[in-house]
Amino acid sequence: MNNQSLISLARTAGAPHDRGAGILLHAKKGKLVKSGEPLFTIYADRNWRLQQAVEEGRRLMPVLVEGMLLDRVPSTVEI
């Protein structure tokens, strides 16, 4: 996981100024995860900020797994 990219995502979502914005990490570096299991969740108080954070996530690709890149962001986003 690239910490700088995750920080950028959190700030794009509105953190630390919006109290409801940020990132919840579901997995730490080195943890075994199954296919389809979420690695992190982005929270934002405003829908437009969430959309910007999702686009930023697609651009930054903050997670690298065993030398392979995961799908950048799922095609569907739960809001």
HTML snippet that shows the backbone in 3Dmol.js (N, CA, C, O; Angstrom):
<script src="https://3Dmol.org/build/3Dmol-min.js"></script>
<div id="view" style="width:600px;height:400px;position:relative"></div>
<script>
const pdb = `
ATOM      1  N   MET A   1       0.853  -1.176   0.000  1.00  0.00           N
ATOM      2  CA  MET A   1       0.000   0.000   0.000  1.00  0.00           C
ATOM      3  C   MET A   1       0.895   1.234   0.000  1.00  0.00           C
ATOM      4  O   MET A   1       1.873   1.316   0.744  1.00  0.00           O
ATOM      5  N   ASN A   2       0.545   2.164  -0.832  1.00  0.00           N
ATOM      6  CA  ASN A   2       1.299   3.398  -0.941  1.00  0.00           C
ATOM      7  C   ASN A   2       0.662   4.445  -0.022  1.00  0.00           C
ATOM      8  O   ASN A   2      -0.422   4.957  -0.303  1.00  0.00           O
ATOM      9  N   ASN A   3       1.349   4.752   1.075  1.00  0.00           N
ATOM     10  CA  ASN A   3       0.798   5.674   2.073  1.00  0.00           C
ATOM     11  C   ASN A   3       0.502   7.052   1.505  1.00  0.00           C
ATOM     12  O   ASN A   3      -0.527   7.640   1.838  1.00  0.00           O
ATOM     13  N   GLN A   4       1.372   7.582   0.663  1.00  0.00           N
ATOM     14  CA  GLN A   4       1.145   8.906   0.090  1.00  0.00           C
ATOM     15  C   GLN A   4      -0.127   8.929  -0.754  1.00  0.00           C
ATOM     16  O   GLN A   4      -0.878   9.904  -0.723  1.00  0.00           O
ATOM     17  N   SER A   5      -0.367   7.855  -1.506  1.00  0.00           N
ATOM     18  CA  SER A   5      -1.589   7.776  -2.318  1.00  0.00           C
ATOM     19  C   SER A   5      -2.824   7.688  -1.435  1.00  0.00           C
ATOM     20  O   SER A   5      -3.841   8.318  -1.727  1.00  0.00           O
ATOM     21  N   LEU A   6      -2.746   6.912  -0.357  1.00  0.00           N
ATOM     22  CA  LEU A   6      -3.883   6.796   0.563  1.00  0.00           C
ATOM     23  C   LEU A   6      -4.172   8.134   1.247  1.00  0.00           C
ATOM     24  O   LEU A   6      -5.334   8.492   1.442  1.00  0.00           O
ATOM     25  N   ILE A   7      -3.126   8.868   1.608  1.00  0.00           N
ATOM     26  CA  ILE A   7      -3.298  10.192   2.209  1.00  0.00           C
ATOM     27  C   ILE A   7      -3.964  11.128   1.212  1.00  0.00           C
ATOM     28  O   ILE A   7      -4.859  11.892   1.575  1.00  0.00           O
ATOM     29  N   SER A   8      -3.535  11.071  -0.031  1.00  0.00           N
ATOM     30  CA  SER A   8      -4.128  11.908  -1.068  1.00  0.00           C
ATOM     31  C   SER A   8      -5.607  11.583  -1.261  1.00  0.00           C
ATOM     32  O   SER A   8      -6.421  12.490  -1.438  1.00  0.00           O
ATOM     33  N   LEU A   9      -5.962  10.296  -1.229  1.00  0.00           N
ATOM     34  CA  LEU A   9      -7.365   9.891  -1.347  1.00  0.00           C
ATOM     35  C   LEU A   9      -8.188  10.437  -0.188  1.00  0.00           C
ATOM     36  O   LEU A   9      -9.284  10.960  -0.388  1.00  0.00           O
ATOM     37  N   ALA A  10      -7.657  10.312   1.021  1.00  0.00           N
ATOM     38  CA  ALA A  10      -8.375  10.795   2.202  1.00  0.00           C
ATOM     39  C   ALA A  10      -8.592  12.305   2.124  1.00  0.00           C
ATOM     40  O   ALA A  10      -9.673  12.794   2.453  1.00  0.00           O
ATOM     41  N   ARG A  11      -7.587  13.031   1.697  1.00  0.00           N
ATOM     42  CA  ARG A  11      -7.722  14.490   1.583  1.00  0.00           C
ATOM     43  C   ARG A  11      -8.698  14.872   0.483  1.00  0.00           C
ATOM     44  O   ARG A  11      -9.462  15.825   0.634  1.00  0.00           O
ATOM     45  N   THR A  12      -8.679  14.141  -0.618  1.00  0.00           N
ATOM     46  CA  THR A  12      -9.628  14.406  -1.697  1.00  0.00           C
ATOM     47  C   THR A  12     -11.056  14.162  -1.217  1.00  0.00           C
ATOM     48  O   THR A  12     -11.981  14.854  -1.642  1.00  0.00           O
ATOM     49  N   ALA A  13     -11.238  13.183  -0.336  1.00  0.00           N
ATOM     50  CA  ALA A  13     -12.557  12.889   0.217  1.00  0.00           C
ATOM     51  C   ALA A  13     -13.004  13.941   1.238  1.00  0.00           C
ATOM     52  O   ALA A  13     -14.181  13.996   1.596  1.00  0.00           O
ATOM     53  N   GLY A  14     -12.067  14.777   1.709  1.00  0.00           N
ATOM     54  CA  GLY A  14     -12.435  15.851   2.624  1.00  0.00           C
ATOM     55  C   GLY A  14     -11.754  15.823   3.968  1.00  0.00           C
ATOM     56  O   GLY A  14     -11.932  16.748   4.760  1.00  0.00           O
ATOM     57  N   ALA A  15     -10.977  14.788   4.256  1.00  0.00           N
ATOM     58  CA  ALA A  15     -10.282  14.699   5.538  1.00  0.00           C
ATOM     59  C   ALA A  15      -9.121  15.686   5.558  1.00  0.00           C
ATOM     60  O   ALA A  15      -8.544  15.930   4.499  1.00  0.00           O
ATOM     61  N   PRO A  16      -8.757  16.246   6.652  1.00  0.00           N
ATOM     62  CA  PRO A  16      -9.312  16.078   7.991  1.00  0.00           C
ATOM     63  C   PRO A  16     -10.406  17.083   8.341  1.00  0.00           C
ATOM     64  O   PRO A  16     -10.931  17.049   9.454  1.00  0.00           O
ATOM     65  N   HIS A  17     -10.760  17.977   7.417  1.00  0.00           N
ATOM     66  CA  HIS A  17     -11.740  19.031   7.731  1.00  0.00           C
ATOM     67  C   HIS A  17     -13.160  18.489   7.898  1.00  0.00           C
ATOM     68  O   HIS A  17     -13.880  18.918   8.799  1.00  0.00           O
ATOM     69  N   ASP A  18     -13.570  17.550   7.041  1.00  0.00           N
ATOM     70  CA  ASP A  18     -14.888  16.928   7.185  1.00  0.00           C
ATOM     71  C   ASP A  18     -14.739  15.727   8.104  1.00  0.00           C
ATOM     72  O   ASP A  18     -14.016  14.784   7.782  1.00  0.00           O
ATOM     73  N   ARG A  19     -15.401  15.751   9.217  1.00  0.00           N
ATOM     74  CA  ARG A  19     -15.227  14.690  10.216  1.00  0.00           C
ATOM     75  C   ARG A  19     -15.656  13.306   9.734  1.00  0.00           C
ATOM     76  O   ARG A  19     -15.156  12.296  10.230  1.00  0.00           O
ATOM     77  N   GLY A  20     -16.567  13.252   8.781  1.00  0.00           N
ATOM     78  CA  GLY A  20     -17.036  11.966   8.268  1.00  0.00           C
ATOM     79  C   GLY A  20     -16.226  11.446   7.096  1.00  0.00           C
ATOM     80  O   GLY A  20     -16.576  10.423   6.509  1.00  0.00           O
ATOM     81  N   ALA A  21     -15.148  12.136   6.748  1.00  0.00           N
ATOM     82  CA  ALA A  21     -14.354  11.753   5.576  1.00  0.00           C
ATOM     83  C   ALA A  21     -13.075  11.045   5.992  1.00  0.00           C
ATOM     84  O   ALA A  21     -12.492  11.333   7.038  1.00  0.00           O
ATOM     85  N   GLY A  22     -12.654  10.113   5.149  1.00  0.00           N
ATOM     86  CA  GLY A  22     -11.400   9.422   5.403  1.00  0.00           C
ATOM     87  C   GLY A  22     -11.385   8.060   4.749  1.00  0.00           C
ATOM     88  O   GLY A  22     -12.217   7.754   3.895  1.00  0.00           O
ATOM     89  N   ILE A  23     -10.431   7.248   5.158  1.00  0.00           N
ATOM     90  CA  ILE A  23     -10.270   5.904   4.617  1.00  0.00           C
ATOM     91  C   ILE A  23     -10.223   4.912   5.768  1.00  0.00           C
ATOM     92  O   ILE A  23      -9.538   5.136   6.766  1.00  0.00           O
ATOM     93  N   LEU A  24     -10.953   3.822   5.624  1.00  0.00           N
ATOM     94  CA  LEU A  24     -10.908   2.718   6.578  1.00  0.00           C
ATOM     95  C   LEU A  24     -10.157   1.577   5.906  1.00  0.00           C
ATOM     96  O   LEU A  24     -10.615   1.039   4.898  1.00  0.00           O
ATOM     97  N   LEU A  25      -9.007   1.207   6.462  1.00  0.00           N
ATOM     98  CA  LEU A  25      -8.222   0.106   5.914  1.00  0.00           C
ATOM     99  C   LEU A  25      -8.753  -1.212   6.464  1.00  0.00           C
ATOM    100  O   LEU A  25      -8.891  -1.374   7.676  1.00  0.00           O
ATOM    101  N   HIS A  26      -9.048  -2.146   5.575  1.00  0.00           N
ATOM    102  CA  HIS A  26      -9.539  -3.457   5.979  1.00  0.00           C
ATOM    103  C   HIS A  26      -8.418  -4.483   6.044  1.00  0.00           C
ATOM    104  O   HIS A  26      -8.580  -5.534   6.664  1.00  0.00           O
ATOM    105  N   ALA A  27      -7.288  -4.195   5.418  1.00  0.00           N
ATOM    106  CA  ALA A  27      -6.172  -5.140   5.382  1.00  0.00           C
ATOM    107  C   ALA A  27      -4.867  -4.386   5.570  1.00  0.00           C
ATOM    108  O   ALA A  27      -4.700  -3.268   5.082  1.00  0.00           O
ATOM    109  N   LYS A  28      -3.947  -5.017   6.283  1.00  0.00           N
ATOM    110  CA  LYS A  28      -2.625  -4.439   6.466  1.00  0.00           C
ATOM    111  C   LYS A  28      -1.663  -5.101   5.492  1.00  0.00           C
ATOM    112  O   LYS A  28      -1.968  -6.143   4.911  1.00  0.00           O
ATOM    113  N   LYS A  29      -0.516  -4.495   5.321  1.00  0.00           N
ATOM    114  CA  LYS A  29       0.513  -5.051   4.467  1.00  0.00           C
ATOM    115  C   LYS A  29       0.881  -6.450   4.963  1.00  0.00           C
ATOM    116  O   LYS A  29       1.134  -6.650   6.151  1.00  0.00           O
ATOM    117  N   GLY A  30       0.906  -7.404   4.049  1.00  0.00           N
ATOM    118  CA  GLY A  30       1.265  -8.771   4.391  1.00  0.00           C
ATOM    119  C   GLY A  30       0.090  -9.664   4.757  1.00  0.00           C
ATOM    120  O   GLY A  30       0.264 -10.874   4.896  1.00  0.00           O
ATOM    121  N   LYS A  31      -1.115  -9.092   4.917  1.00  0.00           N
ATOM    122  CA  LYS A  31      -2.283  -9.889   5.273  1.00  0.00           C
ATOM    123  C   LYS A  31      -2.816 -10.610   4.036  1.00  0.00           C
ATOM    124  O   LYS A  31      -2.900 -10.021   2.958  1.00  0.00           O
ATOM    125  N   LEU A  32      -3.173 -11.872   4.192  1.00  0.00           N
ATOM    126  CA  LEU A  32      -3.760 -12.647   3.111  1.00  0.00           C
ATOM    127  C   LEU A  32      -5.209 -12.215   2.921  1.00  0.00           C
ATOM    128  O   LEU A  32      -5.998 -12.228   3.866  1.00  0.00           O
ATOM    129  N   VAL A  33      -5.549 -11.838   1.707  1.00  0.00           N
ATOM    130  CA  VAL A  33      -6.919 -11.448   1.392  1.00  0.00           C
ATOM    131  C   VAL A  33      -7.440 -12.326   0.271  1.00  0.00           C
ATOM    132  O   VAL A  33      -6.683 -12.798  -0.577  1.00  0.00           O
ATOM    133  N   LYS A  34      -8.734 -12.534   0.285  1.00  0.00           N
ATOM    134  CA  LYS A  34      -9.379 -13.350  -0.741  1.00  0.00           C
ATOM    135  C   LYS A  34      -9.851 -12.463  -1.880  1.00  0.00           C
ATOM    136  O   LYS A  34     -10.042 -11.259  -1.707  1.00  0.00           O
ATOM    137  N   SER A  35     -10.036 -13.062  -3.027  1.00  0.00           N
ATOM    138  CA  SER A  35     -10.524 -12.338  -4.192  1.00  0.00           C
ATOM    139  C   SER A  35     -11.876 -11.702  -3.891  1.00  0.00           C
ATOM    140  O   SER A  35     -12.766 -12.349  -3.338  1.00  0.00           O
ATOM    141  N   GLY A  36     -12.024 -10.445  -4.253  1.00  0.00           N
ATOM    142  CA  GLY A  36     -13.277  -9.735  -4.026  1.00  0.00           C
ATOM    143  C   GLY A  36     -13.387  -9.080  -2.666  1.00  0.00           C
ATOM    144  O   GLY A  36     -14.315  -8.306  -2.433  1.00  0.00           O
ATOM    145  N   GLU A  37     -12.464  -9.369  -1.759  1.00  0.00           N
ATOM    146  CA  GLU A  37     -12.480  -8.790  -0.416  1.00  0.00           C
ATOM    147  C   GLU A  37     -11.985  -7.337  -0.488  1.00  0.00           C
ATOM    148  O   GLU A  37     -10.959  -7.077  -1.116  1.00  0.00           O
ATOM    149  N   PRO A  38     -12.689  -6.391   0.136  1.00  0.00           N
ATOM    150  CA  PRO A  38     -12.240  -4.989   0.066  1.00  0.00           C
ATOM    151  C   PRO A  38     -10.948  -4.783   0.857  1.00  0.00           C
ATOM    152  O   PRO A  38     -10.754  -5.381   1.915  1.00  0.00           O
ATOM    153  N   LEU A  39     -10.075  -3.935   0.333  1.00  0.00           N
ATOM    154  CA  LEU A  39      -8.836  -3.598   1.019  1.00  0.00           C
ATOM    155  C   LEU A  39      -8.996  -2.316   1.829  1.00  0.00           C
ATOM    156  O   LEU A  39      -8.392  -2.159   2.890  1.00  0.00           O
ATOM    157  N   PHE A  40      -9.817  -1.403   1.313  1.00  0.00           N
ATOM    158  CA  PHE A  40     -10.109  -0.166   2.039  1.00  0.00           C
ATOM    159  C   PHE A  40     -11.429   0.408   1.554  1.00  0.00           C
ATOM    160  O   PHE A  40     -11.903   0.085   0.465  1.00  0.00           O
ATOM    161  N   THR A  41     -12.016   1.271   2.386  1.00  0.00           N
ATOM    162  CA  THR A  41     -13.260   1.957   2.050  1.00  0.00           C
ATOM    163  C   THR A  41     -13.022   3.454   2.173  1.00  0.00           C
ATOM    164  O   THR A  41     -12.429   3.923   3.145  1.00  0.00           O
ATOM    165  N   ILE A  42     -13.489   4.195   1.180  1.00  0.00           N
ATOM    166  CA  ILE A  42     -13.372   5.655   1.198  1.00  0.00           C
ATOM    167  C   ILE A  42     -14.700   6.230   1.694  1.00  0.00           C
ATOM    168  O   ILE A  42     -15.765   5.857   1.202  1.00  0.00           O
ATOM    169  N   TYR A  43     -14.631   7.134   2.666  1.00  0.00           N
ATOM    170  CA  TYR A  43     -15.812   7.814   3.192  1.00  0.00           C
ATOM    171  C   TYR A  43     -15.709   9.300   2.887  1.00  0.00           C
ATOM    172  O   TYR A  43     -14.632   9.889   2.980  1.00  0.00           O
ATOM    173  N   ALA A  44     -16.839   9.902   2.522  1.00  0.00           N
ATOM    174  CA  ALA A  44     -16.894  11.344   2.274  1.00  0.00           C
ATOM    175  C   ALA A  44     -18.266  11.859   2.688  1.00  0.00           C
ATOM    176  O   ALA A  44     -19.265  11.149   2.570  1.00  0.00           O
ATOM    177  N   ASP A  45     -18.309  13.097   3.172  1.00  0.00           N
ATOM    178  CA  ASP A  45     -19.581  13.710   3.573  1.00  0.00           C
ATOM    179  C   ASP A  45     -20.387  14.193   2.374  1.00  0.00           C
ATOM    180  O   ASP A  45     -21.611  14.310   2.448  1.00  0.00           O
ATOM    181  N   ARG A  46     -19.706  14.469   1.282  1.00  0.00           N
ATOM    182  CA  ARG A  46     -20.373  14.990   0.081  1.00  0.00           C
ATOM    183  C   ARG A  46     -20.144  14.050  -1.088  1.00  0.00           C
ATOM    184  O   ARG A  46     -19.037  13.550  -1.287  1.00  0.00           O
ATOM    185  N   ASN A  47     -21.193  13.812  -1.859  1.00  0.00           N
ATOM    186  CA  ASN A  47     -21.127  12.880  -2.977  1.00  0.00           C
ATOM    187  C   ASN A  47     -20.069  13.289  -4.003  1.00  0.00           C
ATOM    188  O   ASN A  47     -19.356  12.428  -4.520  1.00  0.00           O
ATOM    189  N   TRP A  48     -19.953  14.580  -4.306  1.00  0.00           N
ATOM    190  CA  TRP A  48     -18.976  15.020  -5.308  1.00  0.00           C
ATOM    191  C   TRP A  48     -17.550  14.772  -4.838  1.00  0.00           C
ATOM    192  O   TRP A  48     -16.670  14.491  -5.652  1.00  0.00           O
ATOM    193  N   ARG A  49     -17.312  14.872  -3.528  1.00  0.00           N
ATOM    194  CA  ARG A  49     -15.974  14.572  -2.996  1.00  0.00           C
ATOM    195  C   ARG A  49     -15.671  13.079  -3.122  1.00  0.00           C
ATOM    196  O   ARG A  49     -14.545  12.697  -3.440  1.00  0.00           O
ATOM    197  N   LEU A  50     -16.673  12.238  -2.875  1.00  0.00           N
ATOM    198  CA  LEU A  50     -16.494  10.796  -3.026  1.00  0.00           C
ATOM    199  C   LEU A  50     -16.154  10.455  -4.467  1.00  0.00           C
ATOM    200  O   LEU A  50     -15.251   9.658  -4.721  1.00  0.00           O
ATOM    201  N   GLN A  51     -16.867  11.049  -5.406  1.00  0.00           N
ATOM    202  CA  GLN A  51     -16.598  10.791  -6.817  1.00  0.00           C
ATOM    203  C   GLN A  51     -15.181  11.236  -7.190  1.00  0.00           C
ATOM    204  O   GLN A  51     -14.489  10.538  -7.933  1.00  0.00           O
ATOM    205  N   GLN A  52     -14.749  12.383  -6.684  1.00  0.00           N
ATOM    206  CA  GLN A  52     -13.384  12.842  -6.951  1.00  0.00           C
ATOM    207  C   GLN A  52     -12.356  11.883  -6.362  1.00  0.00           C
ATOM    208  O   GLN A  52     -11.334  11.606  -6.990  1.00  0.00           O
ATOM    209  N   ALA A  53     -12.621  11.373  -5.151  1.00  0.00           N
ATOM    210  CA  ALA A  53     -11.695  10.432  -4.514  1.00  0.00           C
ATOM    211  C   ALA A  53     -11.623   9.122  -5.300  1.00  0.00           C
ATOM    212  O   ALA A  53     -10.543   8.546  -5.437  1.00  0.00           O
ATOM    213  N   VAL A  54     -12.744   8.652  -5.811  1.00  0.00           N
ATOM    214  CA  VAL A  54     -12.755   7.432  -6.625  1.00  0.00           C
ATOM    215  C   VAL A  54     -11.920   7.648  -7.889  1.00  0.00           C
ATOM    216  O   VAL A  54     -11.127   6.784  -8.264  1.00  0.00           O
ATOM    217  N   GLU A  55     -12.094   8.784  -8.539  1.00  0.00           N
ATOM    218  CA  GLU A  55     -11.296   9.093  -9.735  1.00  0.00           C
ATOM    219  C   GLU A  55      -9.809   9.184  -9.396  1.00  0.00           C
ATOM    220  O   GLU A  55      -8.962   8.715 -10.156  1.00  0.00           O
ATOM    221  N   GLU A  56      -9.501   9.786  -8.257  1.00  0.00           N
ATOM    222  CA  GLU A  56      -8.114   9.884  -7.799  1.00  0.00           C
ATOM    223  C   GLU A  56      -7.545   8.482  -7.543  1.00  0.00           C
ATOM    224  O   GLU A  56      -6.386   8.209  -7.858  1.00  0.00           O
ATOM    225  N   GLY A  57      -8.363   7.604  -6.974  1.00  0.00           N
ATOM    226  CA  GLY A  57      -7.936   6.224  -6.735  1.00  0.00           C
ATOM    227  C   GLY A  57      -7.645   5.487  -8.028  1.00  0.00           C
ATOM    228  O   GLY A  57      -6.696   4.707  -8.101  1.00  0.00           O
ATOM    229  N   ARG A  58      -8.447   5.727  -9.035  1.00  0.00           N
ATOM    230  CA  ARG A  58      -8.197   5.115 -10.345  1.00  0.00           C
ATOM    231  C   ARG A  58      -6.874   5.600 -10.922  1.00  0.00           C
ATOM    232  O   ARG A  58      -6.148   4.837 -11.560  1.00  0.00           O
ATOM    233  N   ARG A  59      -6.569   6.862 -10.695  1.00  0.00           N
ATOM    234  CA  ARG A  59      -5.344   7.439 -11.245  1.00  0.00           C
ATOM    235  C   ARG A  59      -4.104   7.001 -10.462  1.00  0.00           C
ATOM    236  O   ARG A  59      -3.082   6.658 -11.057  1.00  0.00           O
ATOM    237  N   LEU A  60      -4.195   7.012  -9.136  1.00  0.00           N
ATOM    238  CA  LEU A  60      -3.029   6.741  -8.290  1.00  0.00           C
ATOM    239  C   LEU A  60      -2.715   5.256  -8.119  1.00  0.00           C
ATOM    240  O   LEU A  60      -1.556   4.885  -7.934  1.00  0.00           O
ATOM    241  N   MET A  61      -3.737   4.411  -8.178  1.00  0.00           N
ATOM    242  CA  MET A  61      -3.567   2.970  -7.958  1.00  0.00           C
ATOM    243  C   MET A  61      -2.767   2.714  -6.669  1.00  0.00           C
ATOM    244  O   MET A  61      -1.615   2.287  -6.741  1.00  0.00           O
ATOM    245  N   PRO A  62      -3.358   2.967  -5.498  1.00  0.00           N
ATOM    246  CA  PRO A  62      -2.614   2.943  -4.236  1.00  0.00           C
ATOM    247  C   PRO A  62      -2.240   1.560  -3.701  1.00  0.00           C
ATOM    248  O   PRO A  62      -1.551   1.473  -2.685  1.00  0.00           O
ATOM    249  N   VAL A  63      -2.672   0.472  -4.357  1.00  0.00           N
ATOM    250  CA  VAL A  63      -2.401  -0.861  -3.832  1.00  0.00           C
ATOM    251  C   VAL A  63      -1.690  -1.704  -4.882  1.00  0.00           C
ATOM    252  O   VAL A  63      -2.116  -1.771  -6.035  1.00  0.00           O
ATOM    253  N   LEU A  64      -0.607  -2.341  -4.468  1.00  0.00           N
ATOM    254  CA  LEU A  64       0.153  -3.251  -5.314  1.00  0.00           C
ATOM    255  C   LEU A  64       0.191  -4.596  -4.600  1.00  0.00           C
ATOM    256  O   LEU A  64       0.546  -4.658  -3.423  1.00  0.00           O
ATOM    257  N   VAL A  65      -0.168  -5.672  -5.291  1.00  0.00           N
ATOM    258  CA  VAL A  65      -0.217  -6.989  -4.663  1.00  0.00           C
ATOM    259  C   VAL A  65       0.750  -7.927  -5.368  1.00  0.00           C
ATOM    260  O   VAL A  65       0.581  -8.211  -6.554  1.00  0.00           O
ATOM    261  N   GLU A  66       1.756  -8.408  -4.660  1.00  0.00           N
ATOM    262  CA  GLU A  66       2.731  -9.390  -5.147  1.00  0.00           C
ATOM    263  C   GLU A  66       3.199  -9.120  -6.570  1.00  0.00           C
ATOM    264  O   GLU A  66       3.300 -10.032  -7.389  1.00  0.00           O
ATOM    265  N   GLY A  67       3.483  -7.855  -6.849  1.00  0.00           N
ATOM    266  CA  GLY A  67       3.997  -7.505  -8.157  1.00  0.00           C
ATOM    267  C   GLY A  67       2.945  -7.373  -9.238  1.00  0.00           C
ATOM    268  O   GLY A  67       3.267  -7.036 -10.377  1.00  0.00           O
ATOM    269  N   MET A  68       1.689  -7.635  -8.899  1.00  0.00           N
ATOM    270  CA  MET A  68       0.604  -7.495  -9.870  1.00  0.00           C
ATOM    271  C   MET A  68      -0.273  -6.329  -9.445  1.00  0.00           C
ATOM    272  O   MET A  68      -0.475  -6.098  -8.253  1.00  0.00           O
ATOM    273  N   LEU A  69      -0.783  -5.611 -10.400  1.00  0.00           N
ATOM    274  CA  LEU A  69      -1.719  -4.536 -10.088  1.00  0.00           C
ATOM    275  C   LEU A  69      -3.125  -5.100 -10.046  1.00  0.00           C
ATOM    276  O   LEU A  69      -3.518  -5.871 -10.922  1.00  0.00           O
ATOM    277  N   LEU A  70      -3.866  -4.724  -9.052  1.00  0.00           N
ATOM    278  CA  LEU A  70      -5.276  -5.094  -8.968  1.00  0.00           C
ATOM    279  C   LEU A  70      -6.071  -4.229  -9.927  1.00  0.00           C
ATOM    280  O   LEU A  70      -5.562  -3.235 -10.445  1.00  0.00           O
ATOM    281  N   ASP A  71      -7.327  -4.609 -10.166  1.00  0.00           N
ATOM    282  CA  ASP A  71      -8.211  -3.705 -10.891  1.00  0.00           C
ATOM    283  C   ASP A  71      -8.165  -2.378 -10.165  1.00  0.00           C
ATOM    284  O   ASP A  71      -8.191  -2.327  -8.936  1.00  0.00           O
ATOM    285  N   ARG A  72      -8.098  -1.323 -10.920  1.00  0.00           N
ATOM    286  CA  ARG A  72      -7.910  -0.010 -10.295  1.00  0.00           C
ATOM    287  C   ARG A  72      -9.020   0.311  -9.314  1.00  0.00           C
ATOM    288  O   ARG A  72      -8.747   0.616  -8.152  1.00  0.00           O
ATOM    289  N   VAL A  73     -10.251   0.249  -9.753  1.00  0.00           N
ATOM    290  CA  VAL A  73     -11.417   0.484  -8.902  1.00  0.00           C
ATOM    291  C   VAL A  73     -12.542  -0.339  -9.512  1.00  0.00           C
ATOM    292  O   VAL A  73     -12.682  -0.368 -10.735  1.00  0.00           O
ATOM    293  N   PRO A  74     -13.342  -1.005  -8.697  1.00  0.00           N
ATOM    294  CA  PRO A  74     -14.456  -1.755  -9.279  1.00  0.00           C
ATOM    295  C   PRO A  74     -15.323  -0.868 -10.171  1.00  0.00           C
ATOM    296  O   PRO A  74     -15.433   0.339  -9.951  1.00  0.00           O
ATOM    297  N   SER A  75     -15.932  -1.481 -11.175  1.00  0.00           N
ATOM    298  CA  SER A  75     -16.750  -0.708 -12.114  1.00  0.00           C
ATOM    299  C   SER A  75     -17.972  -0.108 -11.456  1.00  0.00           C
ATOM    300  O   SER A  75     -18.487   0.909 -11.922  1.00  0.00           O
ATOM    301  N   THR A  76     -18.448  -0.718 -10.379  1.00  0.00           N
ATOM    302  CA  THR A  76     -19.582  -0.161  -9.648  1.00  0.00           C
ATOM    303  C   THR A  76     -19.078   0.382  -8.311  1.00  0.00           C
ATOM    304  O   THR A  76     -18.225  -0.223  -7.662  1.00  0.00           O
ATOM    305  N   VAL A  77     -19.608   1.504  -7.922  1.00  0.00           N
ATOM    306  CA  VAL A  77     -19.237   2.138  -6.664  1.00  0.00           C
ATOM    307  C   VAL A  77     -20.477   2.222  -5.809  1.00  0.00           C
ATOM    308  O   VAL A  77     -21.501   2.757  -6.235  1.00  0.00           O
ATOM    309  N   GLU A  78     -20.384   1.681  -4.574  1.00  0.00           N
ATOM    310  CA  GLU A  78     -21.527   1.752  -3.662  1.00  0.00           C
ATOM    311  C   GLU A  78     -21.532   3.111  -2.993  1.00  0.00           C
ATOM    312  O   GLU A  78     -20.536   3.525  -2.399  1.00  0.00           O
ATOM    313  N   ILE A  79     -22.663   3.810  -3.090  1.00  0.00           N
ATOM    314  CA  ILE A  79     -22.784   5.135  -2.483  1.00  0.00           C
ATOM    315  C   ILE A  79     -23.920   5.125  -1.486  1.00  0.00           C
ATOM    316  O   ILE A  79     -24.197   6.146  -0.856  1.00  0.00           O
TER     317      ILE A  79
END
`;
const viewer = $3Dmol.createViewer("view");
viewer.addModel(pdb, "pdb");
viewer.setStyle({}, {cartoon: {color: "spectrum"}});
viewer.zoomTo();
viewer.render();
</script>
